[in-house]
């Protein structure tokens, strides 16, 4: 992933299926969620505590299935 300036921002494989890539290309928005969770079982507790950070970023996909 690159910043709008072209500078590299994230350089790792994105573990996502074809449907995810299709939705990204359709909606052109990536929603990033961060907080004190390390897996799906911690997510609900972090959300209920109001401890999640959400960032919606406009995207253009040039790779992916």
BELGI-V440817 format. One record per pair of residues at least 4 apart in sequence whose C-alpha atoms are under 8 Angstrom apart, sorted by the first residue. I is the first residue (numbers start at 0). J is the second residue. Records with the same first field share a line. If there is no record, write none. Layout:
BEGIN
I = J, J
END
This chain:
BEGIN
0 = 7, 8, 9, 10
1 = 5, 6, 7, 8, 9
2 = 6, 7, 8
15 = 19, 20
16 = 20, 64
17 = 21, 63, 64
18 = 22
19 = 23
20 = 24, 63, 64
21 = 25
22 = 26, 27
23 = 27, 28, 29, 58, 60
24 = 58, 59, 60
27 = 57, 58, 59, 60
28 = 55, 56, 57, 58
29 = 55, 56, 57, 58
30 = 53, 54, 55, 56
31 = 53, 54, 55, 56
32 = 51, 52, 53, 54
33 = 51, 52, 53
34 = 45, 50, 51, 52
35 = 41, 42, 45, 50, 51
36 = 41, 42, 45
37 = 41, 42
38 = 42
39 = 43
41 = 45
42 = 46
43 = 47
44 = 48
45 = 49, 50, 51
46 = 50, 51
END
